[in-house]
């Protein structure tokens, strides 16, 4: 069966558009291996919703190893060894969510959070989750662990309108991220489940309860050889 010329033309146009999108997104992923994202959907949303946008990208060398250690202790202790997905944690979260549907538990790794925050938008739709899987796989493949953690620490929201560890460090402790102590890094990392709700300044009761536990986990994982090598401890 021969397609009408008009239908064939539309089909060829769609194929070209899809091909261009695939090429563009791959080049963008590759480019972000060396530069930081100019803007993200989450940052734009913060700006337009009235929270503002405070950020100051800094290089990997400009961030205290305590910051990387704190977010791994708080968010993803197997970051150094998984391929972007913590399948055991995902299974546990799914079982938990089946039993307590009103209180959803997440299981996103640091890599997944980077994929979501850099390339996508906030939400729980299946389309977004599918794209998150793709981008997580790609950054693990193209960037590597050090770059993923570097970008994470520069783009993640750490307060209302506060993005990245440098902006957070300046906002909460009046010092560059390079000079963060273990306790200060743990305090900032403790807001990450919900940085708009769990405020660092003024410090919420949740963070006062949580950051000592984060510090304890930091002490447990800091001697793991792969983590020491990644953070250059």
PyMOL commands that set and color helices and strands:
alter all, ss='L'
color gray80, all
select helices_A, chain A and resi 5-31+41-48+60-62+65-75+87-99+110-119+126-142+145-155+165-173+177-179+182-189+205-221+225-231
alter helices_A, ss='H'
color red, helices_A
select strands_A, chain A and resi 54-55+162-163
alter strands_A, ss='S'
color yellow, strands_A
deselect
rebuild
show_as cartoon
